[in-house]
Amino acid sequence: MAAVMSAMDFDAVSAVRLAAWTRGRVSLVGDAASCVSLLGDGSSLAIAIAGAHTLADSLANHRDTADALRAYEQRHRKLVAAKQRTVGLAAAWLREPDPSSGATMPPPFGIVRG
């Protein structure tokens, strides 16, 4: 595993954006679908509770599980979209600067010296 990790370029802050959280009767929920915090500040907990409520409501109001999961995703994405954009901006501040850019600080503060 150490050889694999050293051969790949991982930064400490990364995110995967999916076009869909739901496929048929399977859906990502909680932080797997909508993590919104890097700092352990509790905002993910609030989103998780809201997501659980949205999921329960969708399951209660749709006879078909696949329909319920699509409805959950549609409603919950509206709640988390702006918060996830903010996390993306914060993540840029925490990354190491790209050595090839000549930056001495991570973006958005990076200063390129040439």
FITORVO-122212 format. One record per residue: residue in three letters; z, x, y of N, C-alpha, C in turn. Coordinates in nm, 4 decimals. Layout:
N
code ALA | n.zz Z | n.xx X | n.yy Y | ca.zz Z | ca.xx X | ca.yy Y | c.zz Z | c.xx X | c.yy Y $
...
# end
This chain:
114
code MET | n.zz 0.0000 | n.xx 0.0817 | n.yy -0.1187 | ca.zz 0.0000 | ca.xx 0.0000 | ca.yy 0.0000 | c.zz 0.0000 | c.xx 0.0867 | c.yy 0.1259 $
code ALA | n.zz 0.0719 | n.xx 0.1966 | n.yy 0.1224 | ca.zz 0.0768 | ca.xx 0.2845 | ca.yy 0.2396 | c.zz -0.0624 | c.xx 0.3361 | c.yy 0.2738 $
code ALA | n.zz -0.1421 | n.xx 0.3667 | n.yy 0.1726 | ca.zz -0.2777 | ca.xx 0.4158 | ca.yy 0.1973 | c.zz -0.3638 | c.xx 0.3078 | c.yy 0.2621 $
code VAL | n.zz -0.3480 | n.xx 0.1849 | n.yy 0.2164 | ca.zz -0.4243 | ca.xx 0.0745 | ca.yy 0.2749 | c.zz -0.3836 | c.xx 0.0538 | c.yy 0.4196 $
code MET | n.zz -0.2526 | n.xx 0.0519 | n.yy 0.4449 | ca.zz -0.2034 | ca.xx 0.0296 | ca.yy 0.5809 | c.zz -0.2496 | c.xx 0.1397 | c.yy 0.6753 $
code SER | n.zz -0.2487 | n.xx 0.2641 | n.yy 0.6297 | ca.zz -0.2881 | ca.xx 0.3730 | ca.yy 0.7183 | c.zz -0.4381 | c.xx 0.3747 | c.yy 0.7425 $
code ALA | n.zz -0.5143 | n.xx 0.3172 | n.yy 0.6509 | ca.zz -0.6591 | ca.xx 0.3152 | ca.yy 0.6660 | c.zz -0.7067 | c.xx 0.2025 | c.yy 0.7563 $
code MET | n.zz -0.6215 | n.xx 0.1073 | n.yy 0.7827 | ca.zz -0.6606 | ca.xx -0.0075 | ca.yy 0.8633 | c.zz -0.5904 | c.xx -0.0020 | c.yy 0.9980 $
code ASP | n.zz -0.6566 | n.xx -0.0538 | n.yy 1.0992 | ca.zz -0.6001 | ca.xx -0.0532 | ca.yy 1.2333 | c.zz -0.5321 | c.xx -0.1871 | c.yy 1.2593 $
code PHE | n.zz -0.4009 | n.xx -0.1919 | n.yy 1.2453 | ca.zz -0.3236 | ca.xx -0.3117 | ca.yy 1.2737 | c.zz -0.2481 | c.xx -0.2885 | c.yy 1.4034 $
code ASP | n.zz -0.2509 | n.xx -0.3875 | n.yy 1.4933 | ca.zz -0.1570 | ca.xx -0.3734 | ca.yy 1.6030 | c.zz -0.0403 | c.xx -0.4664 | c.yy 1.5753 $
code ALA | n.zz 0.0689 | n.xx -0.4409 | n.yy 1.6411 | ca.zz 0.1921 | ca.xx -0.5115 | ca.yy 1.6111 | c.zz 0.1874 | c.xx -0.6580 | c.yy 1.6520 $
code VAL | n.zz 0.0939 | n.xx -0.6925 | n.yy 1.7396 | ca.zz 0.0839 | ca.xx -0.8296 | ca.yy 1.7871 | c.zz -0.0575 | c.xx -0.8771 | c.yy 1.7591 $
code SER | n.zz -0.0692 | n.xx -0.9743 | n.yy 1.6728 | ca.zz -0.2015 | ca.xx -1.0274 | ca.yy 1.6427 | c.zz -0.1895 | c.xx -1.1758 | c.yy 1.6111 $
code ALA | n.zz -0.3010 | n.xx -1.2432 | n.yy 1.6208 | ca.zz -0.3040 | ca.xx -1.3855 | ca.yy 1.5910 | c.zz -0.4372 | c.xx -1.4184 | c.yy 1.5259 $
code VAL | n.zz -0.4349 | n.xx -1.5156 | n.yy 1.4401 | ca.zz -0.5561 | ca.xx -1.5656 | ca.yy 1.3771 | c.zz -0.5803 | c.xx -1.7053 | c.yy 1.4309 $
code ARG | n.zz -0.6962 | n.xx -1.7270 | n.yy 1.4852 | ca.zz -0.7322 | ca.xx -1.8594 | ca.yy 1.5369 | c.zz -0.8244 | c.xx -1.9256 | c.yy 1.4358 $
code LEU | n.zz -0.7891 | n.xx -2.0435 | n.yy 1.3931 | ca.zz -0.8683 | ca.xx -2.1173 | ca.yy 1.2957 | c.zz -0.9343 | c.xx -2.2371 | c.yy 1.3616 $
code ALA | n.zz -1.0577 | n.xx -2.2639 | n.yy 1.3226 | ca.zz -1.1272 | ca.xx -2.3819 | ca.yy 1.3742 | c.zz -1.0590 | c.xx -2.5093 | c.yy 1.3258 $
code ALA | n.zz -0.9977 | n.xx -2.5043 | n.yy 1.2084 | ca.zz -0.9279 | ca.xx -2.6204 | ca.yy 1.1532 | c.zz -0.8043 | c.xx -2.5744 | c.yy 1.0779 $
code TRP | n.zz -0.6967 | n.xx -2.6515 | n.yy 1.0873 | ca.zz -0.5749 | ca.xx -2.6256 | ca.yy 1.0109 | c.zz -0.5759 | c.xx -2.7054 | c.yy 0.8818 $
code THR | n.zz -0.6650 | n.xx -2.8025 | n.yy 0.8758 | ca.zz -0.6615 | ca.xx -2.9009 | ca.yy 0.7682 | c.zz -0.7930 | c.xx -2.9014 | c.yy 0.6920 $
code ARG | n.zz -0.7809 | n.xx -2.9060 | n.yy 0.5617 | ca.zz -0.8974 | ca.xx -2.9242 | ca.yy 0.4751 | c.zz -0.8562 | c.xx -3.0223 | c.yy 0.3656 $
code GLY | n.zz -0.9117 | n.xx -3.1426 | n.yy 0.3736 | ca.zz -0.8787 | ca.xx -3.2448 | ca.yy 0.2748 | c.zz -0.7313 | c.xx -3.2821 | c.yy 0.2816 $
code ARG | n.zz -0.6624 | n.xx -3.2669 | n.yy 0.1679 | ca.zz -0.5206 | ca.xx -3.3046 | ca.yy 0.1584 | c.zz -0.4278 | c.xx -3.1851 | c.yy 0.1769 $
code VAL | n.zz -0.4781 | n.xx -3.0762 | n.yy 0.2371 | ca.zz -0.3977 | ca.xx -2.9560 | ca.yy 0.2596 | c.zz -0.4025 | c.xx -2.9224 | c.yy 0.4086 $
code SER | n.zz -0.2866 | n.xx -2.8908 | n.yy 0.4654 | ca.zz -0.2826 | ca.xx -2.8559 | ca.yy 0.6073 | c.zz -0.1772 | c.xx -2.7487 | c.yy 0.6326 $
code LEU | n.zz -0.2073 | n.xx -2.6606 | n.yy 0.7253 | ca.zz -0.1053 | ca.xx -2.5679 | ca.yy 0.7743 | c.zz -0.0145 | c.xx -2.6438 | c.yy 0.8693 $
code VAL | n.zz 0.1141 | n.xx -2.6142 | n.yy 0.8662 | ca.zz 0.2109 | ca.xx -2.6767 | ca.yy 0.9564 | c.zz 0.3041 | c.xx -2.5686 | c.yy 1.0098 $
code GLY | n.zz 0.3849 | n.xx -2.6047 | n.yy 1.1080 | ca.zz 0.4817 | ca.xx -2.5102 | ca.yy 1.1631 | c.zz 0.4144 | c.xx -2.3888 | c.yy 1.2231 $
code ASP | n.zz 0.4806 | n.xx -2.2727 | n.yy 1.2162 | ca.zz 0.4257 | ca.xx -2.1507 | ca.yy 1.2751 | c.zz 0.2949 | c.xx -2.1078 | c.yy 1.2091 $
code ALA | n.zz 0.2723 | n.xx -2.1469 | n.yy 1.0851 | ca.zz 0.1461 | ca.xx -2.1124 | ca.yy 1.0190 | c.zz 0.0274 | c.xx -2.1730 | c.yy 1.0933 $
code ALA | n.zz 0.0486 | n.xx -2.2855 | n.yy 1.1561 | ca.zz -0.0581 | ca.xx -2.3517 | ca.yy 1.2307 | c.zz -0.0485 | c.xx -2.3241 | c.yy 1.3799 $
code SER | n.zz 0.0727 | n.xx -2.3189 | n.yy 1.4335 | ca.zz 0.0845 | ca.xx -2.3257 | ca.yy 1.5794 | c.zz 0.1966 | c.xx -2.2416 | c.yy 1.6377 $
code CYS | n.zz 0.2081 | n.xx -2.1190 | n.yy 1.5952 | ca.zz 0.3108 | ca.xx -2.0318 | ca.yy 1.6526 | c.zz 0.2842 | c.xx -2.0128 | c.yy 1.8017 $
code VAL | n.zz 0.3871 | n.xx -2.0278 | n.yy 1.8817 | ca.zz 0.3687 | ca.xx -2.0189 | ca.yy 2.0271 | c.zz 0.4614 | c.xx -1.9176 | c.yy 2.0936 $
code SER | n.zz 0.5354 | n.xx -1.8399 | n.yy 2.0182 | ca.zz 0.6273 | ca.xx -1.7467 | ca.yy 2.0823 | c.zz 0.6326 | c.xx -1.6149 | c.yy 2.0074 $
code LEU | n.zz 0.6378 | n.xx -1.5091 | n.yy 2.0831 | ca.zz 0.6547 | ca.xx -1.3753 | ca.yy 2.0271 | c.zz 0.7978 | c.xx -1.3271 | c.yy 2.0399 $
code LEU | n.zz 0.8773 | n.xx -1.3980 | n.yy 2.1159 | ca.zz 1.0042 | ca.xx -1.3438 | ca.yy 2.1610 | c.zz 1.1273 | c.xx -1.4072 | c.yy 2.0987 $
code GLY | n.zz 1.1110 | n.xx -1.5000 | n.yy 2.0074 | ca.zz 1.2278 | ca.xx -1.5652 | ca.yy 1.9489 | c.zz 1.3079 | c.xx -1.6430 | c.yy 2.0511 $
code ASP | n.zz 1.2382 | n.xx -1.7023 | n.yy 2.1469 | ca.zz 1.3051 | ca.xx -1.7711 | ca.yy 2.2573 | c.zz 1.3325 | c.xx -1.9185 | c.yy 2.2294 $
code GLY | n.zz 1.3014 | n.xx -1.9639 | n.yy 2.1107 | ca.zz 1.3282 | ca.xx -2.1029 | ca.yy 2.0764 | c.zz 1.2121 | c.xx -2.1970 | c.yy 2.0995 $
code SER | n.zz 1.1079 | n.xx -2.1514 | n.yy 2.1695 | ca.zz 0.9970 | ca.xx -2.2426 | ca.yy 2.1959 | c.zz 0.9237 | c.xx -2.2804 | c.yy 2.0675 $
code SER | n.zz 0.9190 | n.xx -2.1916 | n.yy 1.9691 | ca.zz 0.8570 | ca.xx -2.2278 | ca.yy 1.8414 | c.zz 0.9363 | c.xx -2.3368 | c.yy 1.7711 $
code LEU | n.zz 1.0681 | n.xx -2.3355 | n.yy 1.7860 | ca.zz 1.1514 | ca.xx -2.4391 | ca.yy 1.7244 | c.zz 1.1191 | c.xx -2.5754 | c.yy 1.7840 $
code ALA | n.zz 1.1078 | n.xx -2.5822 | n.yy 1.9138 | ca.zz 1.0755 | ca.xx -2.7094 | ca.yy 1.9786 | c.zz 0.9383 | c.xx -2.7600 | c.yy 1.9340 $
code ILE | n.zz 0.8412 | n.xx -2.6702 | n.yy 1.9236 | ca.zz 0.7074 | ca.xx -2.7077 | ca.yy 1.8785 | c.zz 0.7116 | c.xx -2.7517 | c.yy 1.7320 $
code ALA | n.zz 0.7920 | n.xx -2.6827 | n.yy 1.6507 | ca.zz 0.8038 | ca.xx -2.7191 | ca.yy 1.5087 | c.zz 0.8623 | c.xx -2.8592 | c.yy 1.4930 $
code ILE | n.zz 0.9622 | n.xx -2.8915 | n.yy 1.5720 | ca.zz 1.0222 | ca.xx -3.0250 | ca.yy 1.5659 | c.zz 0.9211 | c.xx -3.1304 | c.yy 1.6101 $
code ALA | n.zz 0.8506 | n.xx -3.1018 | n.yy 1.7179 | ca.zz 0.7475 | ca.xx -3.1956 | ca.yy 1.7641 | c.zz 0.6382 | c.xx -3.2104 | c.yy 1.6587 $
code GLY | n.zz 0.5992 | n.xx -3.1001 | n.yy 1.5965 | ca.zz 0.4969 | ca.xx -3.1054 | ca.yy 1.4924 | c.zz 0.5425 | c.xx -3.1855 | c.yy 1.3715 $
code ALA | n.zz 0.6685 | n.xx -3.1685 | n.yy 1.3322 | ca.zz 0.7223 | ca.xx -3.2454 | ca.yy 1.2196 | c.zz 0.7207 | c.xx -3.3951 | c.yy 1.2513 $
code HIS | n.zz 0.7557 | n.xx -3.4288 | n.yy 1.3734 | ca.zz 0.7537 | ca.xx -3.5696 | ca.yy 1.4150 | c.zz 0.6106 | c.xx -3.6235 | c.yy 1.4125 $
code THR | n.zz 0.5175 | n.xx -3.5453 | n.yy 1.4651 | ca.zz 0.3775 | ca.xx -3.5870 | ca.yy 1.4664 | c.zz 0.3245 | c.xx -3.6038 | c.yy 1.3248 $
code LEU | n.zz 0.3590 | n.xx -3.5100 | n.yy 1.2364 | ca.zz 0.3148 | ca.xx -3.5184 | ca.yy 1.0972 | c.zz 0.3730 | c.xx -3.6425 | c.yy 1.0290 $
code ALA | n.zz 0.5026 | n.xx -3.6656 | n.yy 1.0465 | ca.zz 0.5662 | ca.xx -3.7828 | ca.yy 0.9851 | c.zz 0.5028 | c.xx -3.9117 | c.yy 1.0369 $
code ASP | n.zz 0.4781 | n.xx -3.9179 | n.yy 1.1664 | ca.zz 0.4158 | ca.xx -4.0362 | ca.yy 1.2263 | c.zz 0.2755 | c.xx -4.0576 | c.yy 1.1703 $
code SER | n.zz 0.2000 | n.xx -3.9500 | n.yy 1.1590 | ca.zz 0.0633 | ca.xx -3.9608 | ca.yy 1.1062 | c.zz 0.0635 | c.xx -4.0066 | c.yy 0.9607 $
code LEU | n.zz 0.1541 | n.xx -3.9511 | n.yy 0.8811 | ca.zz 0.1623 | ca.xx -3.9918 | ca.yy 0.7402 | c.zz 0.2044 | c.xx -4.1383 | c.yy 0.7264 $
code ALA | n.zz 0.2927 | n.xx -4.1832 | n.yy 0.8155 | ca.zz 0.3392 | ca.xx -4.3215 | ca.yy 0.8105 | c.zz 0.2313 | c.xx -4.4205 | c.yy 0.8530 $
code ASN | n.zz 0.1385 | n.xx -4.3752 | n.yy 0.9380 | ca.zz 0.0403 | ca.xx -4.4671 | ca.yy 0.9950 | c.zz -0.0989 | c.xx -4.4582 | c.yy 0.9345 $
code HIS | n.zz -0.1167 | n.xx -4.3753 | n.yy 0.8334 | ca.zz -0.2465 | ca.xx -4.3638 | ca.yy 0.7664 | c.zz -0.2255 | c.xx -4.3768 | c.yy 0.6162 $
code ARG | n.zz -0.3031 | n.xx -4.4611 | n.yy 0.5539 | ca.zz -0.2914 | ca.xx -4.4774 | ca.yy 0.4076 | c.zz -0.3445 | c.xx -4.3547 | c.yy 0.3343 $
code ASP | n.zz -0.4492 | n.xx -4.2957 | n.yy 0.3873 | ca.zz -0.5119 | ca.xx -4.1800 | ca.yy 0.3235 | c.zz -0.4505 | c.xx -4.0508 | c.yy 0.3768 $
code THR | n.zz -0.4047 | n.xx -3.9650 | n.yy 0.2865 | ca.zz -0.3383 | ca.xx -3.8406 | ca.yy 0.3275 | c.zz -0.4306 | c.xx -3.7518 | c.yy 0.4089 $
code ALA | n.zz -0.5554 | n.xx -3.7387 | n.yy 0.3673 | ca.zz -0.6496 | ca.xx -3.6542 | ca.yy 0.4413 | c.zz -0.6677 | c.xx -3.7058 | c.yy 0.5845 $
code ASP | n.zz -0.6774 | n.xx -3.8372 | n.yy 0.6002 | ca.zz -0.6881 | ca.xx -3.8952 | ca.yy 0.7351 | c.zz -0.5620 | c.xx -3.8670 | c.yy 0.8168 $
code ALA | n.zz -0.4471 | n.xx -3.8789 | n.yy 0.7531 | ca.zz -0.3203 | ca.xx -3.8530 | ca.yy 0.8220 | c.zz -0.3125 | c.xx -3.7082 | c.yy 0.8683 $
code LEU | n.zz -0.3551 | n.xx -3.6161 | n.yy 0.7838 | ca.zz -0.3485 | ca.xx -3.4739 | ca.yy 0.8208 | c.zz -0.4457 | c.xx -3.4413 | c.yy 0.9332 $
code ARG | n.zz -0.5641 | n.xx -3.5025 | n.yy 0.9315 | ca.zz -0.6569 | ca.xx -3.4811 | ca.yy 1.0427 | c.zz -0.5998 | c.xx -3.5363 | c.yy 1.1729 $
code ALA | n.zz -0.5361 | n.xx -3.6527 | n.yy 1.1664 | ca.zz -0.4750 | ca.xx -3.7118 | ca.yy 1.2863 | c.zz -0.3612 | c.xx -3.6236 | c.yy 1.3377 $
code TYR | n.zz -0.2795 | n.xx -3.5732 | n.yy 1.2452 | ca.zz -0.1714 | ca.xx -3.4805 | ca.yy 1.2830 | c.zz -0.2289 | c.xx -3.3605 | c.yy 1.3577 $
code GLU | n.zz -0.3299 | n.xx -3.2979 | n.yy 1.2985 | ca.zz -0.3873 | ca.xx -3.1785 | ca.yy 1.3613 | c.zz -0.4432 | c.xx -3.2090 | c.yy 1.4993 $
code GLN | n.zz -0.5161 | n.xx -3.3172 | n.yy 1.5109 | ca.zz -0.5762 | ca.xx -3.3530 | ca.yy 1.6394 | c.zz -0.4689 | c.xx -3.3710 | c.yy 1.7473 $
code ARG | n.zz -0.3625 | n.xx -3.4427 | n.yy 1.7155 | ca.zz -0.2552 | ca.xx -3.4662 | ca.yy 1.8135 | c.zz -0.1760 | c.xx -3.3391 | c.yy 1.8415 $
code HIS | n.zz -0.1421 | n.xx -3.2649 | n.yy 1.7379 | ca.zz -0.0553 | ca.xx -3.1484 | ca.yy 1.7566 | c.zz -0.1279 | c.xx -3.0352 | c.yy 1.8297 $
code ARG | n.zz -0.2568 | n.xx -3.0189 | n.yy 1.8037 | ca.zz -0.3337 | ca.xx -2.9160 | ca.yy 1.8749 | c.zz -0.3300 | c.xx -2.9379 | c.yy 2.0263 $
code LYS | n.zz -0.3342 | n.xx -3.0635 | n.yy 2.0684 | ca.zz -0.3287 | ca.xx -3.0930 | ca.yy 2.2122 | c.zz -0.1986 | c.xx -3.0407 | c.yy 2.2731 $
code LEU | n.zz -0.0906 | n.xx -3.0505 | n.yy 2.1980 | ca.zz 0.0395 | ca.xx -3.0048 | ca.yy 2.2470 | c.zz 0.0471 | c.xx -2.8526 | c.yy 2.2551 $
code VAL | n.zz -0.0072 | n.xx -2.7831 | n.yy 2.1576 | ca.zz 0.0149 | ca.xx -2.6386 | ca.yy 2.1492 | c.zz -0.0941 | c.xx -2.5533 | c.yy 2.2135 $
code ALA | n.zz -0.2081 | n.xx -2.6103 | n.yy 2.2459 | ca.zz -0.3217 | ca.xx -2.5302 | ca.yy 2.2936 | c.zz -0.2857 | c.xx -2.4437 | c.yy 2.4146 $
code ALA | n.zz -0.2287 | n.xx -2.5025 | n.yy 2.5172 | ca.zz -0.1959 | ca.xx -2.4253 | ca.yy 2.6377 | c.zz -0.0885 | c.xx -2.3207 | c.yy 2.6094 $
code LYS | n.zz 0.0077 | n.xx -2.3558 | n.yy 2.5267 | ca.zz 0.1150 | ca.xx -2.2622 | ca.yy 2.4935 | c.zz 0.0613 | c.xx -2.1432 | c.yy 2.4145 $
code GLN | n.zz -0.0351 | n.xx -2.1662 | n.yy 2.3265 | ca.zz -0.0938 | ca.xx -2.0559 | ca.yy 2.2517 | c.zz -0.1747 | c.xx -1.9640 | c.yy 2.3425 $
code ARG | n.zz -0.2408 | n.xx -2.0186 | n.yy 2.4435 | ca.zz -0.3124 | ca.xx -1.9331 | ca.yy 2.5396 | c.zz -0.2138 | c.xx -1.8419 | c.yy 2.6111 $
code THR | n.zz -0.0978 | n.xx -1.8939 | n.yy 2.6481 | ca.zz 0.0041 | ca.xx -1.8139 | ca.yy 2.7156 | c.zz 0.0538 | c.xx -1.7021 | c.yy 2.6253 $
code VAL | n.zz 0.0717 | n.xx -1.7306 | n.yy 2.4963 | ca.zz 0.1146 | ca.xx -1.6280 | ca.yy 2.4012 | c.zz 0.0105 | c.xx -1.5176 | c.yy 2.3931 $
code GLY | n.zz -0.1171 | n.xx -1.5550 | n.yy 2.3971 | ca.zz -0.2231 | ca.xx -1.4547 | ca.yy 2.3934 | c.zz -0.2149 | c.xx -1.3597 | c.yy 2.5110 $
code LEU | n.zz -0.1833 | n.xx -1.4117 | n.yy 2.6276 | ca.zz -0.1682 | ca.xx -1.3257 | ca.yy 2.7456 | c.zz -0.0476 | c.xx -1.2342 | c.yy 2.7307 $
code ALA | n.zz 0.0641 | n.xx -1.2882 | n.yy 2.6831 | ca.zz 0.1850 | ca.xx -1.2078 | ca.yy 2.6640 | c.zz 0.1629 | c.xx -1.1003 | c.yy 2.5588 $
code ALA | n.zz 0.0881 | n.xx -1.1317 | n.yy 2.4549 | ca.zz 0.0617 | ca.xx -1.0344 | ca.yy 2.3490 | c.zz -0.0117 | c.xx -0.9130 | c.yy 2.4034 $
code ALA | n.zz -0.1001 | n.xx -0.9344 | n.yy 2.4990 | ca.zz -0.1740 | ca.xx -0.8222 | ca.yy 2.5577 | c.zz -0.0793 | c.xx -0.7231 | c.yy 2.6239 $
code TRP | n.zz 0.0307 | n.xx -0.7696 | n.yy 2.6775 | ca.zz 0.1264 | ca.xx -0.6810 | ca.yy 2.7439 | c.zz 0.2023 | c.xx -0.5938 | c.yy 2.6436 $
code LEU | n.zz 0.2114 | n.xx -0.6394 | n.yy 2.5192 | ca.zz 0.2926 | ca.xx -0.5689 | ca.yy 2.4205 | c.zz 0.2137 | c.xx -0.4697 | c.yy 2.3356 $
code ARG | n.zz 0.0825 | n.xx -0.4742 | n.yy 2.3416 | ca.zz 0.0016 | ca.xx -0.3840 | ca.yy 2.2608 | c.zz 0.0024 | c.xx -0.2433 | c.yy 2.3180 $
code GLU | n.zz -0.0151 | n.xx -0.1487 | n.yy 2.2297 | ca.zz -0.0339 | ca.xx -0.0101 | ca.yy 2.2726 | c.zz -0.1674 | c.xx -0.0007 | c.yy 2.3448 $
code PRO | n.zz -0.1787 | n.xx 0.0890 | n.yy 2.4421 | ca.zz -0.3078 | ca.xx 0.1044 | ca.yy 2.5094 | c.zz -0.4110 | c.xx 0.1618 | c.yy 2.4125 $
code ASP | n.zz -0.5354 | n.xx 0.1273 | n.yy 2.4326 | ca.zz -0.6452 | ca.xx 0.1803 | ca.yy 2.3528 | c.zz -0.6713 | c.xx 0.3231 | c.yy 2.3988 $
code PRO | n.zz -0.6473 | n.xx 0.4235 | n.yy 2.3129 | ca.zz -0.6638 | ca.xx 0.5636 | ca.yy 2.3548 | c.zz -0.8053 | c.xx 0.5947 | c.yy 2.4020 $
code SER | n.zz -0.9060 | n.xx 0.5270 | n.yy 2.3461 | ca.zz -1.0439 | ca.xx 0.5570 | ca.yy 2.3852 | c.zz -1.0750 | c.xx 0.5103 | c.yy 2.5265 $
code SER | n.zz -0.9913 | n.xx 0.4202 | n.yy 2.5815 | ca.zz -1.0175 | ca.xx 0.3690 | ca.yy 2.7162 | c.zz -0.9625 | c.xx 0.4612 | c.yy 2.8247 $
code GLY | n.zz -0.8753 | n.xx 0.5543 | n.yy 2.7865 | ca.zz -0.8119 | ca.xx 0.6406 | ca.yy 2.8849 | c.zz -0.6959 | c.xx 0.5727 | c.yy 2.9554 $
code ALA | n.zz -0.6618 | n.xx 0.4501 | n.yy 2.9148 | ca.zz -0.5524 | ca.xx 0.3758 | ca.yy 2.9779 | c.zz -0.4201 | c.xx 0.4411 | c.yy 2.9423 $
code THR | n.zz -0.3284 | n.xx 0.4405 | n.yy 3.0369 | ca.zz -0.1956 | ca.xx 0.4954 | ca.yy 3.0139 | c.zz -0.0925 | c.xx 0.3875 | c.yy 2.9890 $
code MET | n.zz -0.1299 | n.xx 0.2632 | n.yy 3.0131 | ca.zz -0.0413 | ca.xx 0.1497 | ca.yy 2.9895 | c.zz -0.1221 | c.xx 0.0407 | c.yy 2.9201 $
code PRO | n.zz -0.0561 | n.xx -0.0470 | n.yy 2.8440 | ca.zz -0.1304 | ca.xx -0.1541 | ca.yy 2.7775 | c.zz -0.1875 | c.xx -0.2536 | c.yy 2.8777 $
code PRO | n.zz -0.2940 | n.xx -0.3278 | n.yy 2.8372 | ca.zz -0.3441 | ca.xx -0.4318 | ca.yy 2.9259 | c.zz -0.2369 | c.xx -0.5362 | c.yy 2.9491 $
code PRO | n.zz -0.2334 | n.xx -0.6058 | n.yy 3.0581 | ca.zz -0.3308 | ca.xx -0.6015 | ca.yy 3.1666 | c.zz -0.2994 | c.xx -0.4957 | c.yy 3.2699 $
code PHE | n.zz -0.2007 | n.xx -0.4104 | n.yy 3.2435 | ca.zz -0.1594 | ca.xx -0.3109 | ca.yy 3.3407 | c.zz -0.2305 | c.xx -0.1775 | c.yy 3.3231 $
code GLY | n.zz -0.3161 | n.xx -0.1685 | n.yy 3.2224 | ca.zz -0.3788 | ca.xx -0.0407 | ca.yy 3.1870 | c.zz -0.4515 | c.xx 0.0229 | c.yy 3.3045 $
code ILE | n.zz -0.4315 | n.xx 0.1490 | n.yy 3.3190 | ca.zz -0.4975 | ca.xx 0.2256 | ca.yy 3.4244 | c.zz -0.5897 | c.xx 0.3238 | c.yy 3.3549 $
code VAL | n.zz -0.7166 | n.xx 0.3128 | n.yy 3.3821 | ca.zz -0.8139 | ca.xx 0.4019 | ca.yy 3.3195 | c.zz -0.8324 | c.xx 0.5222 | c.yy 3.4088 $
code ARG | n.zz -0.8160 | n.xx 0.6371 | n.yy 3.3495 | ca.zz -0.8354 | ca.xx 0.7621 | ca.yy 3.4247 | c.zz -0.9619 | c.xx 0.8284 | c.yy 3.3730 $
code GLY | n.zz -1.0454 | n.xx 0.8646 | n.yy 3.4604 | ca.zz -1.1711 | ca.xx 0.9137 | ca.yy 3.4092 | c.zz -1.2153 | c.xx 1.0374 | c.yy 3.4663 $
# end
